[in-house]
Amino acid sequence: MAERLSYHLINEAQPDEPEMCEEFECREGCSGRHDSTHIDCGPDAVFDDLAEHGVTLEQPGSEPPSPQLAARLGETESEGQDSPLPDVQEGARLVLEHFGIDGDDTDVLVSAAAVGLVVDAWREGPLDMIHAADDGPNDGEIFAQSVDLYRRARTALMAAQDNGPEALLAFVAVASDVNLPWAGGSRFMLREISESVAEFVQHVDDRVWFTAEVMREQGWRAGLLHRATSAAFKAPTHFGMPSWPGAVASAMERLTALDRSGAPEALRDLAAVETALFEAPDRLGADALEWISRQALLP
């Protein structure tokens, strides 16, 4: 579909050549624009092909380009045009400071933003219904997958600094992959469940798109501040947040006092458990994280 759309954009820049339609055996209503390989003969073909694959999109009308696009095309940007997005930087640093997060520390900010992106785009919303389904993932599987996605979100956010917001699509590709086995040795895959999967995939795409739009309009750091603020409210003690070491220390105190005779093998060596929780909880495995979740050791 991307290839066809690319050819269509090229074709739109070409002059009309309706006399070529007969030679190319074009469909009725062809725009008359062609390229040497005759991949696309008009915009309708793109939308029709998408519809064949279950993707229905409303065809855009002949509206003028957005001010941002007009500026990139060398046109004069409308004076006084306000951004449709609120200024997310206003007050964000004060909120982060209140939660003990240094908004001027790039490394800390990226980590918090990665947590926020996972929570907003992946964890909340349709995943709750998937989690509640009879054949849905358990708490340990969600825990392990969220840690893996945190690392991917962090990598994508860092890449977006140099490569632009499009780098966030790497996170979307994994977070919404219905055929991907989840982390921590889990065999769960989204394709195996019918509950709200389509809504889940759309939810991930929408939330990441919003972050990308904030970055395009207000800059890379604004996108980080937006998601980091969300993490401060929703997930202040999650893995990747400044408060995580304290949460682990508290969990280890309680774990030491528990009877672990029926716990997974991965929880026998407490020193190794503590190291894994600090560095990479998914390394313990989904079963061990499920046991920890059932004991409510972590907030």
N, C-alpha and C positions, 0 to 999 in steps of 0.2 A: 504493500500500500504506500509506503514511503517513497519507493522508486517511482510508482505511477504519479504520485503527487508532485515529485520533483520534476518529472517530465512535463506535467501539466503547467507548472510555474514557468518552465522554459517556453512552452508553447504559447502561453499567454503574452509573452514578450515578442512573439513573432507576428509578422503581418498575415492578414487573412489570405488564404489560398484555396478558395472553395473549388477551383478547377481540379485540385489534387484529390478531392474526396472520391471521385469515381475510380481513380487508379488504386487508391488505398482501400476501396470497398468499405467506406465509413458507414456507420450507423446513421439513421435519419436524425437530423437535427445537429449534426456535427458542427463545431464552431468554425471549422475551416482552418484551424491552426494545426500544423503538423511538424514533427521532427523526423530526422533521418531514419529512425528505427520504428516509427509509427507505434510507439508504446501507448500513447494517449491521444484521443481525438476529442477532447472536451472535458469539462469539469464533471458532467453527469456520470461519466464512467467511473470516476474515483468513488463517488458516493454509492453508486450501484454495486461496485465490488465490495465495499465495506458492508453494505446491507446483506449481501450474500453470506457474509461471515457473522451475521448477527449484530452488527454495529450500525445503529441508525442515528444519523446526524442530520440536523436541520441545515440545509444549504444556506450559506450566508447571502445576504442581499448585497446590493452595490452601495454599502455604506462607506463613508470616508474612513481612511486609516486612523488609528489612534494617534494622539500627539506624540507618543514615544516612537511609534513606527514611522510617523512622518519625519521626525527628527533624524532617524537613522537613514531614511531615504534622501536626506538632504533638503527636505521641505521645511518651511518656516513653521516653527511650533507656535501654536495659538498662545497669545499672551493671556496671562491670568488663568490658564488652565490648571485646575487643582487636581492633585492625585486622588483617585478613588479610594486609596488606602489611607488609613489614619497613620499619623506619625508614631510608629511603634517605639521610637527611641525616647520619646518624651516620658519621663518618669521611670523608664525601665531600670536604669541604674539604681535609683532609689529603692525600687522593689527588690532588686537582687541584693543590694546592701542589707536590707532588712532581714533577708534570709541567709546572710553570711556568705554571699557569693560576690567575688570581686569581678565586676563587669569590665574592668580595664585589663584583667589578666586574660589574654587571648586563649591560653591553653585551658584554663578553667571554664571560660565562656563557651568554647567549642564543645567541651564535654557536657556541660549543662544543656546546651542547645541540642546535642545528640540525644540526650535523655528525653527532652521535650518533644523532639520530632518522633521518636519511637512511641511515646505515650499518646501524643495527639493523633498521629497518622495511623498507628498500628494497634495500640493496646485498647484504646477506648472506642466506643461505638459498636459497630457490627460484631467485633470480636467477642463482646460479652454474650451475644446470642449464640455464637459458635461455641463458646466455652461451656455454656449451659446445656447444649445439646447432648443427648445420650452418647453419641459417638464423637463428642468434641474432645479437645485436648485438656489435660488436667493442669493443675497449678504449676507443677514442676516443669511440664513441657513449655508452658507459657513463659515461665521464669527463664529457662535455658534459651529459648528463642529470642526473648527480649534482650538478653545480654549479647547474643550474637548480632542482633540487629543494631544494638547500640554501637558496636565497633564499626559496623558498616555505615551507619549514619555519620559517625565521627569522621570516617575517611571521606565520605561524600561531601560533607560540609567543608572540610579542609581543601578538597579538590576544587570546590566552587569558588574559593578565593582567587585562584588563578585561571580556572577554566570556565567560570561563569555558572549561573544557576542550573544549566543543563546537566552539570555533574551530579545533581541530586537524583537524576533518573537511574543511576546505578543502585541507589537505595530502593527506589520504587520497584525495580526489576526483581529484587530478592524478596522484599517485604510482601509483595502481592503475587508471588509465584505459587500457583496452586499445585504444582507438581514437585515442589521442593520438600524433601524430608526435613523436619525441624531439627534444631540443634540438640546437643546433649544425648545423642543416641536414640532420640525419639523416632518412631516410624510414622508419626502422624503427618498427613499431607492434607491440605485444604480441599483437594479434589475429591476426597473420600467422604465429604460431608455436604449436605444440600442446604444447610442453614445459612442464608444470608451471604453466600460467598460472593455473588455479583456485587452486592451492596458493599461488602468489605473491600473488594478490589477498587471500586469507585471511590470509596472513602479514603483509602491510602493515596490514590492519585490526586484527589481534590486537596487534601491537606498539604501534600508536598508541593503541589502547584502554587498554593497560596504563599508558602515560604519562598518559592522561587520568584514570585511576583514582588514580594517585599524586597528581595535582594536586587531585582532589576530596577525598581523605582527608588529605593532608599539606600542601597548599598549592602555589601556583604555583612558587615557588622550589625546592621539593623535586623537582618534575618536571624542572626544568632541571638540577638537580644530578645527578639520576639519569642523564639522557642525556649530560650533559657528561662524567661519569666514564667512561661507556662510550666516548665519543670519545677521551678521553685514553689509554685502553688500546688501542683498535683503530685509531684514525686520527689519531695525534698530529701528522702533517705534512700533513693534507688541507687543501684550500682552506677558509678560514673559521677555521682554528686559528691560535693565536699563532705557531706554528713555520712557517707557510706562507711568509712572506717569505724566511726563510732557505733553505727548499727551492727557491724560485724563483731566488734568487741563485746557488745551487750549480748549478741546471739551466742557467742562462744561461751560466755559465762553460764548461760542457761543450758547450753548443749552439754557442757561438762557434767552438770548435775543430773542429766536425764539418763534413764535406763535405755541403752542403745542396743540391747540384745537382739531386737528384731529389726534393727536399722540396716540399710544397704551396706555392703562391704566398704564402699567409698567413704563412709562416715566413721570408720573404726579408728583411723589415725587422725587425732584431733589437730596435730600440728599441720598436717597436709591439708586438712579441711579448712583451717584458718587461712593458710596461704592461698588456697584456691578461691575462697570467698573474697579475699582482698583483690586478687589478680584476675581471675576468670571463673566465676561461679559455674558456668556451663560445663567446665572441665569435670565437675563432680558427677555429671550425668543427670538426666531428667528424673530418674527414680529417686536419687538422693535428694534432689531439690524438692520433689513432691513430699518426701518424708519431712523435710525441714519446714515446708509450707504447712503441713498438717499439724505440726507442733507450734505453729505461729511464733517461730523464733525471730523472724525478721518482720519489720513493719511493712 
